[in-house]
Amino acid sequence: MEEIVPYLSSENKKFDHVISLDEITDEFLANIEKIENFRAPFFNNIPIVEKFNLPNNWKIVHKEKKYVWTSPTTKDKI
């Protein structure tokens, strides 16, 4: 993506780009830390992605937030 996006932009080509991210909530992170001996890296990437600026001539045409899964361990909705 890092190589093709500037190329397509310079060639005035149109394309769609979709990123799907799981929003790991603070509640889920707090609940998962309570589980003894549970060690797995969980990160909420939403704040990081939202800091990126859109490339020139890009626009957000649709943004949707919905629950995709429920943690079987903590019962939190993700």
ZASEKOL-400606 format. One record per residue: residue in three letters; z negated, x negated, y negated of N, C-alpha, C in turn. Coordinates in steps of 0.001 Angstrom, whole numbers, padded with zeros to 6 digits, always signed. Layout:
N
ALAZXYZXYZXY ...
END
This chain:
78
MET+000000-000826+001197+000000+000000+000000+000000-000861-001248 GLU-000776-001948-001215-000867-002794-002407+000470-003407-002794 GLU+001323-003642-001823+002617-004241-002111+003691-003205-002418 ILE+003650-002080-001733+004728-001102-001887+004589-000268-003155 VAL+003358+000014-003584+003168+000858-004768+003801+000244-006017 PRO+003529-001021-006340+004194-001589-007526+005723-001618-007392 TYR+006207-001877-006190+007650-001897-005978+008262-000521-006241 LEU+007697+000495-005629+008245+001839-005808+008124+002291-007251 SER+007022+001947-007893+006851+002316-009300+007908+001653-010173 SER+008196+000399-009893+009187-000320-010699+010605+000195-010446 GLU+010832+000778-009295+012146+001326-008948+012269+002806-009323 ASN+011251+003334-009999+011206+004747-010381+011335+005694-009189 LYS+010804+005261-008079+010784+006112-006884+009556+007018-006939 LYS+009670+008195-006380+008544+009120-006343+007957+009144-004939 PHE+006664+009278-004889+005999+009364-003597+004629+009998-003794 ASP+004085+010467-002688+002744+011040-002686+001797+010046-002032 HIS+000582+010097-002486-000428+009226-001903-001686+010057-001694 VAL-002174+010079-000479-003352+010878-000153-004410+009960+000446 ILE-005631+010062-000086-006768+009321+000492-007803+010338+000921 SER-008235+010230+002109-009288+011101+002614-010544+010264+002814 LEU-011630+010700+002219-012886+009965+002314-014012+010877+002755 ASP-014877+010357+003596-016102+011080+003913-017125+010756+002836 GLU-017715+011793+002269-018771+011580+001279-020104+011566+002012 ILE-020655+010385+002148-021941+010225+002818-023026+010506+001786 THR-023732+011606+001959-024694+012049+000951-025984+011228+000991 ASP-026693+011249-000130-027990+010569-000195-028963+011180+000816 GLU-028871+012482+000995-029742+013167+001958-029498+012647+003373 PHE-028234+012514+003753-027902+011993+005076-028415+010560+005229 LEU-028186+009726+004213-028641+008335+004294-030156+008258+004454 ALA-030886+009091+003721-032354+009104+003835-032783+009566+005225 ASN-032109+010569+005744-032466+011086+007072-032140+010098+008180 ILE-031020+009406+008055-030613+008466+009103-031536+007241+009122 GLU-032073+006875+007955-032999+005735+007891-034326+006036+008574 LYS-034662+007290+008716-035919+007698+009357-035869+007562+010877 ILE-034673+007446+011415-034519+007383+012870-034813+005966+013340 GLU-035801+005841+014189-036230+004529+014682-035124+003882+015504 ASN-034888+002618+015236-033897+001799+015952-032456+002257+015773 PHE-032182+003082+014795-030797+003481+014531-030205+002522+013518 ARG-029217+001771+013912-028614+000785+013021-027102+000954+013009 ALA-026601+001459+011926-025160+001578+011728-024905+001561+010232 PRO-023834+000918+009807-023555+000866+008369-022904+002160+007879 PHE-023569+002831+006979-023017+004014+006328-022976+003758+004834 PHE-021877+004097+004204-021730+003911+002769-021053+005141+002175 ASN-021480+005522+000991-020792+006580+000262-019761+005899-000636 ASN-018497+005999-000268-017430+005315-001002-016892+006106-002186 ILE-017297+007353-002341-016787+008192-003427-017005+007553-004800 PRO-018225+007104-005151-018416+006503-006482-017554+005262-006710 ILE-017323+004502-005657-016503+003288-005787-015052+003660-006067 VAL-014520+004604-005307-013123+005012-005471-012910+005660-006841 GLU-013884+006432-007303-013738+007106-008590-013718+006132-009772 LYS-014156+004903-009582-014129+003895-010648-012731+003314-010865 PHE-011866+003437-009858-010517+002910-009990-009725+003744-010981 ASN-008939+003101-011781-008039+003803-012688-006763+004174-011957 LEU-006214+005294-012322-004926+005671-011749-003842+004744-012290 PRO-002888+004370-011459-001760+003569-011959-000990+004355-013018 ASN-000257+003639-013840+000574+004280-014868+001496+005299-014225 ASN+001641+006413-014886+002520+007507-014456+002024+008268-013228 TRP+000809+008014-012788+000232+008776-011678-000617+009875-012259 LYS-000764+010937-011504-001671+011997-011916-002269+012648-010672 ILE-003453+013188-010833-004092+013925-009753-003619+015371-009856 VAL-003001+015853-008802-002499+017219-008829-003358+018151-007987 HIS-004149+017585-007124-005036+018410-006305-006200+017553-005824 LYS-007387+018101-005937-008584+017419-005461-009471+018486-004840 GLU-009869+018270-003613-010638+019288-002899-011797+018641-002169 LYS-012905+019322-002178-014081+018849-001469-014474+019913-000461 LYS-014593+019513+000806-015007+020469+001822-015775+019746+002918 TYR-016609+020497+003589-017358+019934+004701-016424+019768+005889 VAL-016455+018591+006488-015559+018292+007594-016316+018242+008916 TRP-017523+017715+008862-018297+017620+010093-019792+017677+009781 THR-020568+017983+010792-022015+018007+010686-022564+016927+011605 SER-023438+016108+011073-024030+015046+011875-024824+015647+013029 PRO-024502+015268+014250-025265+015789+015380-026689+015233+015411 THR-026897+014110+014735-028206+013468+014730-029136+014051+013678 THR-028632+014222+012449-029506+014674+011355-029240+016119+010943 LYS-028136+016682+011411-027707+018054+011060-027238+018175+009608 ASP-027034+017045+008919-026512+017069+007549-025014+017346+007570 LYS-024535+018097+006594-023105+018355+006460-022468+017194+005700 ILE-021358+016721+006234-020649+015585+005639-019276+016064+005223 
END
